[in-house]
C-alpha cells in the first residue's frame, strides 16, 4: 500500500466507529526493523558481491583469449634488455625467434642499429639449495649457546 493510502486510512479510519470490520490499520503488515549491525552487514555483503563480480569480469576479459584457445603459444618476441640513454632515448635488445636485434628509440621513431649473431639459449637458473627445516636451525642455535 502506498504512503498516501496509509495516511488516508490513518486519518479517515480513526474518524469512524472502531469495530474490527472497519479497523483496516491493524491488517497492514509492518516490515521488521533491522539493527544497525545487520544493516551494515548487508551493505558490506552487497559491496563484496559487486566487487567480486567486477574483478571476476575483469579477469575474464583479460584472459578470455587464453581460455578460448585452450592454451598459450610460446612467445616469439621478447625484450631482453633496455638501456636508457637520456630523455626519451633508449637502446633495446630484442629477441625474435632465435635472432637478436639492437634497436634504438628516440623522439623521431625506432630504428635498427644492428642485427646481432644468433643468441645462445638463456642459461637455466642456478638451483637453489634446499632450505633447512625449522628443527635443524633450532638444533644449531641450541648447540651454539
TANORBEL-V290390 format. One record per pair of residues at least 24 apart in sequence whose C-alpha atoms are under 8 Angstrom apart, sorted by the first residue. I is the first residue (numbers start at 0). J is the second residue. Records with the same first field share a line. If there is no record, write none. Layout:
# TANORBEL-V290390
I=J / J
This chain:
# TANORBEL-V290390
none
